[in-house]
Amino acid sequence: MTRGGGQGLARVAVVVRAGAAPLWWLGGFAAGIGVLVPGITGRRIGVLAGAVLFMVTAVVVASVRRKRYAELIRSATRAGKHDVLQDRAVAVRNWRRGHRWWLVLAFLAALGSAFAAPAAGGMLLAGCGAGLRLKAAWLGRRERADGALLWVRVDWLDGRGGRPVGKGVKGYRSTGIAAGDAAPGGARRRTAALV
């Protein structure tokens, strides 16, 4: 709770997008190292399998829980004047701190899998990152279409950073499209240069 009975709110799209960059870069790095290892299946099969895994994973991650997102979006209520909007950098930092050990373990697993199928594990990890970026872009399109940004109470997120569709999330809040420091979809808001 904050002063005046308001709540701390984090942008839904920012929380979704927070994992995209580390998963993409760690996956790409693991795939690059994995190509150097001959592996049991050989490089060609490993890379082809990795390409398929990348595409399938990106589609699955981008589409999973969409019904739940849609329900929460439909039932979103207007944010109150005492609610505190969390900065984009804070939401991203919280998610990455809360998931840092999972990211390290996923990276090590992707590296280890290269001994079986070169590059496949890394491309799977990069596919997760691409899927999160696609999901954030979908949320951005919904926000633009509705003319409202979507927020979730910070204390409802599971753990540090959390999931914006976790069991503890009972609903979203909405604000005008210009609120906060992140654009629809969770990217940094671009400010026009002063002339």
SVG drawing of the C-alpha trace seen along z (x, -y; Angstrom):
<svg xmlns="http://www.w3.org/2000/svg" viewBox="-15 -24 49 63">
<polyline fill="none" stroke="black" stroke-width="0.4" points="0.0,0.0 1.1,-3.5 0.1,-6.8 -3.6,-7.8 -4.7,-4.1 -3.2,-3.8 -1.4,-0.7 2.0,-0.3 1.3,0.7 3.7,2.2 3.0,2.3 1.9,5.7 3.7,5.4 6.9,4.4 6.8,7.4 6.2,9.7 8.9,8.1 11.5,8.0 12.7,11.6 12.9,11.2 16.3,9.6 18.3,11.8 16.7,15.0 17.5,13.9 21.1,13.0 21.9,15.9 20.3,18.3 22.2,16.8 25.5,17.0 24.8,20.6 23.9,21.5 27.1,19.8 29.2,21.8 27.2,24.9 28.0,24.9 31.7,25.3 30.9,28.7 30.4,31.6 27.8,33.3 26.2,36.7 23.9,35.8 26.3,33.6 26.2,29.9 23.8,30.0 21.1,32.0 21.6,29.9 21.2,26.6 18.2,27.8 16.6,29.1 17.4,25.9 15.7,23.9 12.5,25.9 12.7,25.6 13.2,21.8 10.1,21.4 7.8,23.7 8.9,22.3 8.4,18.7 4.9,19.5 4.0,21.4 5.4,18.8 3.7,16.0 0.3,17.7 0.2,19.4 -2.3,17.9 -3.8,15.5 -7.3,16.3 -6.4,15.4 -4.8,12.1 -7.9,11.3 -10.2,11.9 -8.0,9.7 -7.9,7.0 -11.7,7.0 -12.3,6.6 -9.6,3.9 -10.7,1.1 -9.5,-2.5 -6.4,-3.2 -7.0,-5.6 -5.4,-9.0 -3.4,-7.7 -2.0,-4.7 1.8,-4.8 3.0,-3.9 6.2,-2.0 9.0,-3.1 9.9,-0.8 13.5,-0.3 12.3,0.7 9.9,3.3 12.6,4.8 15.2,4.8 12.8,6.6 11.9,9.3 15.6,9.9 16.7,10.0 13.9,12.4 14.7,14.7 18.5,14.4 19.2,18.0 16.6,19.4 18.4,17.6 21.8,18.9 20.5,22.5 18.7,22.2 22.0,20.9 24.0,23.7 21.4,26.3 21.5,24.9 25.4,25.1 25.3,28.7 22.8,29.8 25.3,28.9 27.1,32.2 24.0,34.0 22.6,31.6 24.8,28.6 23.1,25.2 19.6,26.7 19.4,25.7 20.6,22.2 18.1,21.7 15.3,23.0 16.3,20.4 16.4,17.7 12.9,18.8 11.6,18.2 12.9,14.6 11.4,14.1 8.0,15.4 8.0,13.0 8.7,10.1 5.8,11.2 3.5,11.5 4.5,8.0 3.9,6.7 0.4,8.3 -0.3,6.6 0.9,3.3 -1.6,3.7 -4.4,4.3 -3.4,1.2 -3.3,-1.0 -6.7,0.4 -8.3,-0.3 -6.5,-3.6 -5.4,-2.5 -2.3,-1.1 -2.5,2.0 -1.1,2.2 -1.0,4.9 -0.6,4.5 3.0,5.1 1.9,7.0 -0.1,9.5 2.9,10.5 4.4,13.9 7.8,13.4 10.2,10.6 9.0,9.4 6.5,12.2 4.0,13.2 1.2,10.8 -1.3,13.7 -0.4,15.7 -3.0,17.0 -2.6,14.0 -3.6,11.5 -7.2,10.7 -7.5,7.9 -5.7,5.2 -5.9,1.5 -5.9,-0.9 -4.6,-4.4 -4.5,-6.8 -2.1,-6.0 0.4,-8.7 0.8,-7.5 4.2,-6.2 7.5,-6.0 6.9,-3.0 5.2,-3.0 2.4,-0.5 4.0,3.0 6.5,2.1 9.3,0.5 11.0,-2.7 8.9,-5.7 10.5,-7.8 10.5,-11.5 10.5,-13.8 13.7,-16.0 13.1,-19.6 13.7,-22.0"/>
</svg>
